Amino acid sequence: MKIILASFFALVSALNISLGLANPEMGEIAPGFHLQDQNNQWHELEDYRGKWLVLYFYPKADTPGCTTEACEFRDNI
């Protein structure tokens, strides 16, 4: 099963790179997307055109550094 999952993720990664879906560089326009929030509401990037938007990603929940950074975002918005 682990080999199948590893193969799947390798294939998806290769497709992303070959289709030009790799991560945008800093300063580039983000590709369009839609995401569901914690209240099950959908949001599209296009809805925020011309507005400030912070997309916050973190590697692991409940770690000291990530928690501190998330609290700083919350407190300064």
N, C-alpha and C positions, 0 to 999 in steps of 0.2 A: 504494500500500500504506500509506503514512504517513497519508493522508487516511482510509482505512478504519479504521486503528488509533485515530487521534484521535477519529473519530466513535464508535467502540465505547466508548472510555474516557469520552467525554462522556455517552453514553447510560447507562452503568453508574453514573456519578456522579449523574446526574439521578435515576435509579431509587433509588439509596441515599437521597438526600435526600427524595424523595417518599414512600418507604416508611418513613421514620423511622429509617433505619439509619445516620444520621450519627454521627460520633464522640460518645461520651458526654462530658458536662462533668465537670470535676474534682469528685469527691465523689459522683457518681452511681454507681449499681450497674452494673457492666459487663454487657453482654449475654452470654448463654451462647455458648460456642464450643468447638471442639476443634481441636487442633494436633498435628502430628507433629514429634517432636524429631529430633536428629541421629542417634539410634540406631533410627530408624523406629518408635518407640513412640508411641502416641496418648495425649494428655492432654486431659481436659475440665475446663473451669473449675469445674464443679460438684464435681469431686474435691478441690478445694482450699478448699471453703467452710469458714470459721472458721479458716483458716490464713493466715499471711503469704505473699504471692505478689508477686514482682517480674516484670513483663513489660517487657523492655528492647527498645526499637526504636531504630534508628539510621539516618541518611540514607545513609551510604556507608561501606563496609568499608575498613579499613586507612587511616583518616585519623587524624591525631594526637589530636584532641579526643575522637573516638569511642573510640579505643583506650584512652586514659587513663581515660575514664569507665567503660568495660567492665571494665578491670582493677580499678578502685576497687570496683565491684559485686562482682567475684569475691573480692577480698581481704577485704571486710567482711561477707560472708554466712557 
